Amino acid sequence: MRNSYVKTPTSISFSHIVEKDFTLSSSQYMDLVMPNQNFLYVRDFLNRPLQRKDLGVEVGSLNYIGKSTHYFLRTKALQEHSFIPEITSETAVPVNPKVFVNFNLKKGDLIIS
């Protein structure tokens, strides 16, 4: 089923590429199309602009272990079709608790990718 809220152009002009700082990533050219004006962007839920320090921390594959009380959540757990992460053995990897970075996530927090 195609998402009717996302408009992807079939072609782009060179001037459009220049406007987007020469990125060729197709996701940079998609537009959000909402059927009404009663919607909010994710940024409307934030109390400040995102900063570089808001990025997660990759603990490194050397710290992946077979079983743990702490897990590293990979970006692939976040899906376009759902706001709920898909937790599988490929998306949540057990890590050494000593290298775990606690971001104090709690129920209702937004994970942005």
Backbone as a chain_set.jsonl record, in Angstrom:
{"seq": "MRNSYVKTPTSISFSHIVEKDFTLSSSQYMDLVMPNQNFLYVRDFLNRPLQRKDLGVEVGSLNYIGKSTHYFLRTKALQEHSFIPEITSETAVPVNPKVFVNFNLKKGDLIIS", "coords": {"N": [[0.842, -1.189, 0.0], [0.656, 2.122, -0.899], [1.99, 5.065, 0.57], [-0.029, 7.751, 0.948], [0.548, 10.211, 1.929], [3.043, 11.062, 1.353], [4.819, 12.683, -1.12], [6.629, 11.97, -3.904], [8.829, 13.243, -6.221], [8.97, 12.648, -9.774], [10.958, 13.567, -11.322], [13.763, 15.83, -11.08], [15.104, 19.163, -11.065], [18.235, 20.75, -11.967], [18.575, 23.128, -10.562], [17.035, 22.633, -8.324], [18.531, 20.631, -7.122], [20.782, 22.127, -6.448], [19.6, 23.849, -4.555], [19.231, 22.024, -2.515], [21.734, 21.658, -1.491], [23.35, 20.058, -3.148], [22.786, 17.386, -2.66], [22.019, 14.037, -3.497], [20.294, 12.281, -2.454], [17.338, 10.516, -2.47], [15.397, 10.759, -0.495], [15.559, 13.368, 0.352], [14.076, 14.85, -1.368], [11.457, 14.302, -1.113], [8.119, 15.239, -0.292], [5.914, 16.14, 2.334], [2.535, 15.615, 2.349], [-0.415, 16.65, 3.526], [-3.871, 16.043, 4.111], [-5.306, 18.01, 5.397], [-5.081, 21.029, 7.438], [-4.675, 20.557, 10.091], [-2.343, 19.422, 11.466], [0.839, 18.484, 12.881], [4.369, 18.937, 12.683], [7.155, 16.783, 13.505], [9.129, 18.349, 14.694], [7.605, 20.251, 16.003], [6.974, 19.121, 18.396], [9.216, 19.236, 19.887], [11.25, 20.816, 22.379], [13.378, 22.354, 21.75], [15.733, 23.075, 19.076], [17.159, 20.263, 17.298], [20.415, 18.998, 18.061], [23.889, 18.228, 17.398], [24.833, 16.712, 19.528], [22.647, 15.227, 20.2], [22.612, 12.927, 18.784], [22.753, 9.361, 18.729], [24.931, 6.925, 20.337], [27.243, 4.839, 18.971], [28.284, 1.852, 20.15], [30.13, 0.13, 19.206], [31.064, -2.829, 17.472], [32.762, -4.583, 18.779], [31.899, -4.645, 21.341], [29.547, -6.011, 21.292], [27.718, -8.684, 22.585], [26.73, -12.065, 23.437], [24.531, -12.315, 25.236], [22.751, -10.102, 27.345], [21.85, -7.587, 29.783], [21.517, -5.139, 28.748], [20.894, -3.321, 25.751], [21.745, -2.379, 22.386], [20.098, -0.318, 20.208], [19.538, -0.566, 16.894], [19.378, 1.584, 14.002], [17.8, 0.488, 11.986], [15.624, -0.548, 13.297], [13.703, 1.338, 13.35], [10.932, 2.116, 11.486], [9.433, 3.191, 8.372], [6.7, 2.847, 8.158], [5.605, 2.772, 10.691], [5.325, 4.038, 14.038], [6.282, 2.646, 16.101], [9.11, 0.99, 17.24], [10.553, -1.828, 15.555], [11.43, -4.523, 17.169], [13.838, -6.89, 16.935], [16.097, -9.726, 16.726], [18.014, -8.736, 15.055], [17.766, -5.982, 15.187], [17.94, -5.115, 17.825], [20.661, -5.321, 19.711], [22.487, -7.238, 22.019], [24.655, -5.73, 24.376], [27.797, -5.109, 26.04], [27.309, -4.216, 29.335], [28.981, -2.309, 30.521], [29.701, -0.48, 28.578], [27.397, 0.65, 27.817], [25.35, 3.397, 26.987], [23.345, 5.453, 28.737], [20.477, 7.034, 27.895], [18.336, 7.77, 29.294], [15.737, 7.169, 28.344], [12.201, 7.153, 28.26], [8.802, 5.982, 28.538], [6.84, 7.199, 25.922], [8.726, 8.936, 24.872], [10.231, 10.378, 21.943], [11.933, 8.822, 19.3], [14.131, 9.789, 16.972], [15.071, 9.402, 13.628]], "CA": [[0.0, 0.0, 0.0], [1.46, 3.327, -1.05], [1.685, 6.123, 1.527], [-0.595, 8.882, 0.22], [0.976, 11.452, 2.565], [4.384, 11.398, 0.882], [4.868, 12.935, -2.557], [7.979, 11.821, -4.423], [8.846, 13.702, -7.615], [9.5, 11.71, -10.77], [12.172, 14.18, -11.856], [14.183, 17.048, -10.372], [15.936, 20.043, -11.887], [19.551, 21.052, -11.41], [18.423, 24.196, -9.568], [16.513, 21.996, -7.114], [19.689, 19.955, -6.519], [21.583, 23.191, -5.844], [18.871, 24.273, -3.346], [19.383, 20.978, -1.496], [23.177, 21.526, -1.232], [23.919, 19.039, -4.03], [22.515, 16.021, -2.225], [21.278, 13.226, -4.461], [19.482, 11.347, -1.69], [15.935, 10.652, -2.875], [14.572, 11.155, 0.648], [15.63, 14.813, 0.508], [13.18, 15.481, -2.336], [10.073, 13.927, -0.813], [7.327, 16.255, 0.398], [4.804, 15.664, 3.146], [1.273, 16.177, 1.877], [-1.471, 16.314, 4.473], [-5.168, 16.416, 3.555], [-5.866, 19.176, 6.087], [-4.081, 21.862, 8.105], [-4.631, 20.203, 11.514], [-1.271, 18.474, 11.719], [2.07, 19.046, 13.418], [5.617, 18.268, 12.338], [7.848, 16.261, 14.684], [9.832, 19.465, 15.339], [6.662, 20.973, 16.845], [6.924, 18.46, 19.694], [10.503, 19.415, 20.549], [11.357, 22.086, 23.104], [14.546, 23.053, 21.209], [16.211, 22.438, 17.843], [18.077, 19.143, 17.481], [21.839, 19.331, 18.01], [24.768, 17.088, 17.118], [24.942, 15.889, 20.739], [21.444, 14.411, 20.312], [22.811, 11.665, 18.076], [23.062, 8.222, 19.581], [26.333, 6.529, 20.438], [27.522, 3.466, 18.52], [29.231, 1.296, 21.119], [31.119, -0.648, 18.476], [30.748, -4.254, 17.413], [33.588, -5.317, 19.74], [31.163, -4.7, 22.593], [28.361, -6.851, 21.14], [27.9, -9.959, 23.259], [25.64, -13.005, 23.181], [23.386, -12.107, 26.112], [23.017, -8.959, 28.218], [20.711, -6.835, 30.321], [21.521, -3.878, 28.022], [20.842, -3.514, 24.302], [21.954, -1.277, 21.451], [19.013, -0.316, 19.236], [20.01, -0.123, 15.581], [18.478, 2.459, 13.26], [16.857, -0.288, 11.179], [14.432, -0.859, 14.1], [12.731, 2.395, 13.075], [10.335, 1.842, 10.189], [8.634, 4.27, 7.79], [5.272, 2.571, 8.257], [5.157, 2.65, 12.073], [6.033, 4.821, 15.054], [6.753, 1.695, 17.099], [10.286, 0.267, 16.737], [10.437, -3.269, 15.372], [12.521, -5.12, 17.928], [14.179, -8.254, 16.537], [17.488, -10.043, 17.059], [18.875, -7.921, 14.188], [17.638, -4.548, 15.47], [18.337, -4.873, 19.21], [21.832, -6.161, 19.893], [22.989, -7.204, 23.392], [25.979, -5.108, 24.492], [28.454, -5.109, 27.343], [26.709, -3.147, 30.149], [29.976, -1.278, 30.876], [29.797, 0.522, 27.509], [26.045, 1.141, 27.55], [25.127, 4.825, 27.22], [21.962, 5.604, 29.175], [19.871, 8.292, 27.484], [17.163, 7.949, 30.153], [14.496, 7.122, 27.573], [11.038, 6.687, 29.004], [7.597, 5.799, 27.743], [6.367, 8.429, 25.302], [9.806, 9.677, 24.226], [10.368, 10.22, 20.495], [13.24, 8.443, 18.765], [14.14, 10.381, 15.631], [16.141, 8.924, 12.786]], "C": [[0.881, 1.245, 0.0], [1.011, 4.399, -0.059], [1.21, 7.355, 0.768], [-0.174, 10.22, 0.817], [2.369, 11.892, 2.116], [4.36, 11.528, -0.631], [6.333, 12.864, -2.992], [7.987, 12.262, -5.88], [9.428, 12.638, -8.542], [10.743, 12.262, -11.452], [12.489, 15.43, -11.038], [15.084, 17.86, -11.292], [17.283, 20.275, -11.196], [19.436, 22.132, -10.338], [17.87, 23.646, -8.245], [17.637, 21.268, -6.373], [20.578, 20.978, -5.824], [20.931, 23.668, -4.549], [19.062, 23.294, -2.198], [20.858, 20.697, -1.198], [23.799, 20.316, -1.926], [23.73, 17.608, -3.532], [21.71, 15.299, -3.295], [20.431, 12.169, -3.756], [18.013, 11.565, -2.019], [15.048, 11.12, -1.721], [14.562, 12.668, 0.859], [14.649, 15.551, -0.409], [11.716, 15.095, -2.133], [9.39, 15.061, -0.059], [6.21, 15.579, 1.183], [3.541, 16.381, 2.689], [0.18, 15.71, 2.832], [-2.809, 16.81, 3.917], [-5.818, 17.614, 4.249], [-4.759, 19.93, 6.819], [-3.946, 21.544, 9.596], [-3.588, 19.132, 11.799], [-0.065, 19.22, 12.262], [3.256, 18.256, 12.88], [6.248, 17.744, 13.624], [8.545, 17.399, 15.421], [8.911, 20.283, 16.247], [6.543, 20.365, 18.238], [8.207, 18.654, 20.5], [10.56, 20.768, 21.246], [12.585, 22.887, 22.686], [14.95, 22.38, 19.902], [17.145, 21.269, 18.163], [19.514, 19.606, 17.308], [22.642, 18.063, 17.771], [24.855, 16.148, 18.327], [23.729, 14.985, 20.945], [21.568, 13.075, 19.587], [23.119, 10.556, 19.066], [24.551, 7.92, 19.566], [26.454, 5.076, 20.002], [28.604, 2.911, 19.432], [30.314, 0.461, 20.466], [30.864, -2.136, 18.577], [31.614, -5.089, 18.348], [32.867, -5.501, 21.069], [29.836, -5.448, 22.48], [28.661, -8.193, 21.809], [26.666, -10.826, 23.032], [24.384, -12.752, 23.988], [23.729, -10.98, 27.077], [21.715, -8.401, 28.776], [20.553, -5.514, 29.598], [21.618, -4.135, 26.523], [21.12, -2.221, 23.556], [20.862, -1.385, 20.405], [19.525, 0.261, 17.922], [18.933, 0.705, 14.886], [17.445, 1.668, 12.472], [15.632, -0.738, 11.974], [13.322, 0.159, 13.835], [12.237, 2.246, 11.642], [9.506, 3.02, 9.7], [7.146, 4.09, 8.043], [4.745, 2.556, 9.691], [5.97, 3.552, 12.995], [6.596, 3.918, 16.141], [7.965, 0.962, 16.536], [10.005, -1.225, 16.604], [11.649, -3.92, 16.019], [12.68, -6.587, 17.519], [15.619, -8.515, 16.966], [18.469, -9.248, 16.188], [18.846, -6.446, 14.555], [18.034, -4.176, 16.897], [19.451, -5.85, 19.548], [22.299, -6.085, 21.35], [24.417, -6.64, 23.433], [26.502, -5.243, 25.92], [27.881, -3.956, 28.164], [27.682, -2.017, 30.499], [30.087, -0.183, 29.819], [28.439, 1.114, 27.159], [25.944, 2.624, 27.887], [23.647, 5.003, 27.536], [21.446, 6.987, 28.79], [18.598, 8.584, 28.266], [15.865, 8.02, 29.36], [13.374, 6.595, 28.455], [9.839, 6.612, 28.08], [7.116, 7.145, 27.221], [7.445, 9.26, 24.638], [9.826, 9.392, 22.729], [11.782, 9.816, 20.159], [13.222, 8.894, 17.312], [15.329, 9.84, 14.851], [16.037, 9.61, 11.441]], "O": [[1.768, 1.375, 0.844], [-0.184, 4.62, 0.133], [1.985, 7.945, 0.015], [-0.508, 11.267, 0.262], [2.818, 12.983, 2.468], [3.94, 10.613, -1.339], [7.171, 13.618, -2.497], [7.238, 11.721, -6.693], [10.269, 11.835, -8.138], [11.493, 11.519, -12.085], [11.615, 16.009, -10.393], [15.741, 17.317, -12.181], [17.437, 20.025, -10.001], [20.12, 22.066, -9.317], [18.208, 24.148, -7.173], [17.689, 21.286, -5.143], [21.074, 20.722, -4.727], [21.621, 23.874, -3.55], [19.055, 23.693, -1.034], [21.196, 19.619, -0.708], [24.66, 19.639, -1.366], [24.458, 16.71, -3.954], [20.826, 15.884, -3.922], [19.91, 11.26, -4.402], [17.498, 12.672, -1.864], [14.052, 11.806, -1.949], [13.642, 13.194, 1.487], [14.421, 16.748, -0.236], [10.844, 15.515, -2.893], [10.029, 15.761, 0.727], [5.639, 14.579, 0.749], [3.493, 17.611, 2.65], [-0.107, 14.517, 2.928], [-2.868, 17.883, 3.317], [-6.786, 18.171, 3.733], [-3.609, 19.492, 6.811], [-3.176, 22.203, 10.294], [-3.912, 18.062, 12.313], [0.04, 20.438, 12.121], [3.156, 17.051, 12.65], [5.914, 18.21, 14.714], [8.554, 17.417, 16.652], [9.391, 20.943, 17.17], [6.064, 21.022, 19.162], [8.27, 18.274, 21.669], [9.99, 21.747, 20.765], [12.815, 23.979, 23.204], [14.556, 21.243, 19.642], [17.839, 21.284, 19.18], [19.797, 20.498, 16.508], [22.129, 16.955, 17.925], [24.94, 14.931, 18.164], [23.771, 14.074, 21.773], [20.726, 12.193, 19.755], [23.689, 10.806, 20.129], [25.328, 8.575, 18.871], [25.84, 4.189, 20.594], [29.714, 3.44, 19.479], [31.31, 0.121, 21.106], [30.494, -2.645, 19.635], [31.233, -6.21, 18.683], [33.189, -6.41, 21.834], [29.08, -5.518, 23.449], [29.735, -8.763, 21.617], [25.667, -10.356, 22.488], [23.279, -12.953, 23.485], [24.852, -10.901, 27.574], [20.626, -8.712, 28.293], [19.556, -4.822, 29.803], [22.324, -5.041, 26.078], [20.786, -1.127, 24.013], [20.71, -2.433, 19.776], [19.898, 1.432, 17.85], [17.741, 0.548, 15.147], [16.318, 2.134, 12.305], [14.686, -1.261, 11.385], [12.146, -0.122, 14.066], [13.03, 2.25, 10.7], [8.941, 3.763, 10.502], [6.409, 5.071, 8.132], [3.549, 2.347, 9.894], [7.153, 3.795, 12.759], [7.319, 4.39, 17.018], [7.872, 0.367, 15.463], [9.308, -1.813, 17.431], [12.756, -3.872, 15.482], [11.786, -7.408, 17.725], [16.281, -7.63, 17.507], [19.636, -9.104, 16.553], [19.8, -5.724, 14.267], [18.424, -3.036, 17.15], [19.222, -7.054, 19.659], [22.49, -4.987, 21.872], [25.271, -7.022, 22.633], [25.744, -5.46, 26.866], [27.96, -2.809, 27.724], [27.254, -0.89, 30.748], [30.522, 0.927, 30.127], [28.345, 1.987, 26.296], [26.399, 3.058, 28.946], [22.793, 4.733, 26.692], [21.927, 7.996, 29.305], [17.868, 9.524, 27.951], [14.992, 8.834, 29.662], [13.577, 5.708, 29.284], [9.873, 7.128, 26.963], [6.997, 8.11, 27.976], [7.129, 10.2, 23.909], [9.478, 8.293, 22.298], [12.735, 10.401, 20.674], [12.399, 8.437, 16.52], [16.454, 9.822, 15.349], [16.852, 9.355, 10.554]]}, "num_chains": 1, "name": "protein.A"}
